[in-house]
Amino acid sequence: MQRLLIIGGICLVIAGLAWPYLSLLGLGRLPGDIAIQGESGGFSFPIMTCIIVSAVLSLLFWVAAKF
């Protein structure tokens, strides 16, 4: 469990440091993402981004389980 938490923390630090470059990918603004803007605020639900991230993570965990 300790090892998993340490690896997760390292991944979060790497993602935080790489965020300026990751934001250039356009995640959160894909076709199929829901964004509603009103006068007093807005609502955003990036459903396609969630599906793509889920598929990529599932593939990575599946590959990691094979080794």
C-alpha positions as CSV (number, residue, x, y, z in Angstrom):
1,M,0.0,0.0,0.0
2,Q,2.9,2.4,0.8
3,R,4.4,1.7,-2.5
4,L,1.2,2.5,-4.4
5,L,0.7,5.7,-2.5
6,I,4.3,6.8,-3.2
7,I,3.9,6.0,-6.9
8,G,0.6,7.9,-7.0
9,G,2.1,10.9,-5.4
10,I,5.0,10.9,-7.8
11,C,2.6,10.7,-10.7
12,L,0.6,13.7,-9.3
13,V,3.8,15.7,-9.0
14,I,4.8,14.9,-12.5
15,A,1.3,15.8,-13.8
16,G,1.5,19.1,-11.9
17,L,4.8,20.0,-13.3
18,A,3.7,19.0,-16.9
19,W,0.4,20.8,-16.6
20,P,1.4,23.8,-18.9
21,Y,2.2,21.2,-21.6
22,L,-0.8,19.0,-20.9
23,S,-3.2,21.9,-21.2
24,L,-2.1,22.3,-24.8
25,L,-3.7,18.9,-25.6
26,G,-7.2,20.5,-25.5
27,L,-8.7,18.1,-23.0
28,G,-11.9,19.5,-21.6
29,R,-12.7,21.2,-24.9
30,L,-13.3,18.1,-27.1
31,P,-16.4,17.6,-29.3
32,G,-19.0,16.1,-27.0
33,D,-18.0,18.0,-23.9
34,I,-20.9,19.9,-22.4
35,A,-20.3,23.6,-21.5
36,I,-23.1,25.9,-20.6
37,Q,-22.4,29.6,-20.0
38,G,-24.9,31.9,-18.4
39,E,-24.9,35.5,-17.2
40,S,-24.2,34.5,-13.6
41,G,-21.8,31.6,-14.1
42,G,-21.3,28.5,-16.1
43,F,-21.3,24.7,-16.0
44,S,-18.9,22.4,-17.6
45,F,-19.0,18.6,-17.9
46,P,-16.2,17.2,-20.1
47,I,-17.8,13.8,-20.8
48,M,-15.7,12.9,-23.8
49,T,-12.5,13.9,-22.0
50,C,-13.6,11.6,-19.1
51,I,-14.2,8.7,-21.5
52,I,-10.8,9.1,-23.2
53,V,-8.9,9.4,-19.9
54,S,-10.8,6.4,-18.5
55,A,-9.9,4.3,-21.6
56,V,-6.2,5.3,-21.5
57,L,-6.0,4.6,-17.7
58,S,-7.8,1.2,-18.2
59,L,-5.3,0.3,-20.9
60,L,-2.3,1.3,-18.8
61,F,-3.6,-0.7,-15.8
62,W,-4.4,-3.7,-18.0
63,V,-0.9,-3.6,-19.5
64,A,0.7,-3.2,-16.0
65,A,-1.3,-6.2,-14.7
66,K,0.1,-8.4,-17.5
67,F,3.6,-7.7,-16.3
